[in-house]
Amino acid sequence: MKLPDYIKNGLKISKTALFRLLLIKAGSFLSNPLKLVSSIENVAQRLIEAESNGRIREEVIKPFKDIYRLIIASIKGEYRDFSRRNLLLSIATLLYFALPIDLIPDALPVVGFLDDMSLLFWLMNIIQDEVNSFLEWEELNTFFIDLDELDDLFDWETETPAPNDPTPPGESQGPKGKDV
């Protein structure tokens, strides 16, 4: 199946009564963020299991991970540029993925995830620009310092005095305890 076919299938799934119910559920989760996070964590667990069993490849899981972080950052109020419509569509898509019963049972190897993947590709087709903006925001707002790299960058000498040595780092004692 080609990508446009997946997107068309995802559009069909998005028009089902089941997906409409998931949209309503997604809206109710917005007033109960703890319940939302718990449900989305269940999805994350299913993804980890599917990846470890070889049923889903990493390049397919990456969009789910990006959407997961985007939803969490939006719910926490850390990221404010995700439209409410697309937030609801994203939550409903992750909820669909978590369902034990869907259009094609996930227990069927490879084929079982086709409907989930179709819905994901349909969603990504809609929200890709917002996801890209979020990833840029996330990169700019992630503050991480690798202390080893910082030491290498500045070539600092880090001397640690002996536990009972009163001499400050960088100074040495001359003969018979006299400072040099």
Contacts in CASP RR format, 6 or more apart in sequence:
PFRMAT RR
TARGET T0000
AUTHOR 0000-0000-0000
METHOD contacts of the structure
MODEL  1
MKLPDYIKNGLKISKTALFRLLLIKAGSFLSNPLKLVSSIENVAQRLIEA
ESNGRIREEVIKPFKDIYRLIIASIKGEYRDFSRRNLLLSIATLLYFALP
IDLIPDALPVVGFLDDMSLLFWLMNIIQDEVNSFLEWEELNTFFIDLDEL
DDLFDWETETPAPNDPTPPGESQGPKGKDV
1 9 0 8 1.000
1 114 0 8 1.000
3 121 0 8 1.000
6 117 0 8 1.000
6 118 0 8 1.000
6 121 0 8 1.000
6 122 0 8 1.000
7 118 0 8 1.000
7 121 0 8 1.000
7 122 0 8 1.000
7 125 0 8 1.000
9 114 0 8 1.000
9 115 0 8 1.000
9 118 0 8 1.000
9 122 0 8 1.000
10 115 0 8 1.000
10 118 0 8 1.000
10 119 0 8 1.000
10 121 0 8 1.000
10 122 0 8 1.000
11 122 0 8 1.000
13 19 0 8 1.000
13 96 0 8 1.000
13 103 0 8 1.000
13 115 0 8 1.000
13 118 0 8 1.000
13 119 0 8 1.000
13 122 0 8 1.000
14 89 0 8 1.000
14 119 0 8 1.000
14 122 0 8 1.000
16 103 0 8 1.000
18 96 0 8 1.000
18 99 0 8 1.000
18 102 0 8 1.000
19 92 0 8 1.000
19 96 0 8 1.000
19 119 0 8 1.000
22 92 0 8 1.000
22 95 0 8 1.000
22 96 0 8 1.000
23 88 0 8 1.000
23 89 0 8 1.000
23 92 0 8 1.000
25 92 0 8 1.000
25 95 0 8 1.000
26 87 0 8 1.000
26 88 0 8 1.000
26 89 0 8 1.000
26 91 0 8 1.000
26 92 0 8 1.000
26 95 0 8 1.000
27 88 0 8 1.000
27 91 0 8 1.000
29 35 0 8 1.000
29 36 0 8 1.000
29 39 0 8 1.000
29 91 0 8 1.000
30 36 0 8 1.000
30 75 0 8 1.000
30 87 0 8 1.000
30 88 0 8 1.000
33 75 0 8 1.000
33 76 0 8 1.000
36 71 0 8 1.000
36 75 0 8 1.000
36 91 0 8 1.000
37 72 0 8 1.000
37 75 0 8 1.000
39 94 0 8 1.000
39 95 0 8 1.000
39 98 0 8 1.000
40 68 0 8 1.000
40 71 0 8 1.000
40 72 0 8 1.000
40 91 0 8 1.000
40 94 0 8 1.000
42 98 0 8 1.000
43 64 0 8 1.000
43 68 0 8 1.000
43 94 0 8 1.000
43 95 0 8 1.000
43 97 0 8 1.000
43 98 0 8 1.000
44 64 0 8 1.000
44 68 0 8 1.000
46 97 0 8 1.000
46 98 0 8 1.000
47 56 0 8 1.000
47 61 0 8 1.000
47 64 0 8 1.000
47 65 0 8 1.000
47 97 0 8 1.000
50 56 0 8 1.000
50 61 0 8 1.000
50 106 0 8 1.000
50 113 0 8 1.000
51 57 0 8 1.000
51 58 0 8 1.000
51 61 0 8 1.000
55 106 0 8 1.000
55 109 0 8 1.000
55 110 0 8 1.000
55 113 0 8 1.000
56 113 0 8 1.000
60 117 0 8 1.000
60 120 0 8 1.000
63 120 0 8 1.000
63 124 0 8 1.000
63 131 0 8 1.000
64 94 0 8 1.000
64 97 0 8 1.000
64 120 0 8 1.000
66 131 0 8 1.000
66 134 0 8 1.000
66 135 0 8 1.000
67 90 0 8 1.000
67 93 0 8 1.000
67 94 0 8 1.000
67 123 0 8 1.000
67 127 0 8 1.000
67 131 0 8 1.000
68 94 0 8 1.000
69 134 0 8 1.000
69 138 0 8 1.000
70 79 0 8 1.000
70 82 0 8 1.000
70 90 0 8 1.000
70 130 0 8 1.000
70 131 0 8 1.000
70 134 0 8 1.000
71 82 0 8 1.000
71 87 0 8 1.000
71 90 0 8 1.000
71 91 0 8 1.000
71 94 0 8 1.000
73 79 0 8 1.000
73 134 0 8 1.000
73 138 0 8 1.000
74 80 0 8 1.000
74 82 0 8 1.000
74 87 0 8 1.000
78 141 0 8 1.000
79 134 0 8 1.000
79 137 0 8 1.000
79 138 0 8 1.000
81 130 0 8 1.000
81 133 0 8 1.000
81 134 0 8 1.000
81 137 0 8 1.000
82 130 0 8 1.000
82 134 0 8 1.000
83 130 0 8 1.000
86 126 0 8 1.000
86 127 0 8 1.000
86 130 0 8 1.000
89 123 0 8 1.000
89 126 0 8 1.000
89 127 0 8 1.000
90 123 0 8 1.000
90 127 0 8 1.000
93 119 0 8 1.000
93 120 0 8 1.000
93 123 0 8 1.000
96 102 0 8 1.000
96 116 0 8 1.000
96 119 0 8 1.000
97 116 0 8 1.000
97 119 0 8 1.000
97 120 0 8 1.000
102 115 0 8 1.000
102 116 0 8 1.000
103 115 0 8 1.000
104 111 0 8 1.000
104 112 0 8 1.000
104 113 0 8 1.000
104 114 0 8 1.000
104 115 0 8 1.000
105 112 0 8 1.000
106 112 0 8 1.000
106 113 0 8 1.000
106 116 0 8 1.000
124 131 0 8 1.000
151 158 0 8 1.000
157 170 0 8 1.000
159 169 0 8 1.000
159 170 0 8 1.000
160 169 0 8 1.000
161 167 0 8 1.000
161 168 0 8 1.000
161 169 0 8 1.000
167 173 0 8 1.000
167 179 0 8 1.000
171 179 0 8 1.000
171 180 0 8 1.000
172 180 0 8 1.000
173 179 0 8 1.000
173 180 0 8 1.000
174 180 0 8 1.000
END
